[in-house]
Amino acid sequence: MSNIGEFHQHIDEAPDKKSRTIVAVIIAIAIAGFGVYVYESGIWNPQPHQPVEDSQLPH
């Protein structure tokens, strides 16, 4: 009977510095893109509403 444990290997290598940097850059670009979207949509600085006169209200 074969021993399955000898074929099963765990590789405990930490990700290299280049791959961690690439992931960090991708995350930073995603966050910056979301920030630009929020800024352009005006979610934090909504435009003031125009006052409506009584004659313009529906009856």
N, C-alpha and C positions, 0 to 999 in steps of 0.2 A: 504494500500500500504506500502511495506517495505521501510525502509530508507537504501539505499545502502551505504551511508557515514559511518554508524556505523560499517560496516564490512571491510571497506577499511582503513588499518592502514599503516602509514609510520613509519618505524623503523629507527631512526636516531642514530644508534650505530656506533661509529668509529671502524675501524678494530683494533683488539688487537695487542699488540707489537710482539707476536710470528708470526702472519701471515705477518706483514710488514717485519719482519726480513727474513722470508722465501722468500718472493718476492724479497727483496734486494739481497739475496744470489743467487737466480736463475738468476737475471739480471747480477750480477757480473760474474757468471760463463759463461754466454752467451757472454759477452763483452771480457772476457779473452780468450775464445775459438776462437772468431773472430780475436783477436790480434795474437794468435798463428798461425792461418791460414794465415794471411797476412804476418807474419814474415817468415813462412816456404815457402810461394809461392814466396818470393823475390820481392814483388811489390815495396818496397821502396829502394831496393838495387839490381837492375837488374845486371846480369852478363855482363861483357863487350863482345862485339862482336869480333870475330876473323877477322883479316884483310884478305881480299881475293886478291890473285894476279890476274893480268890481264889475265894470261893464264887459270885461273879457271872460268872466267866469261863466261856465255853463249854467243854464237855468233849470 
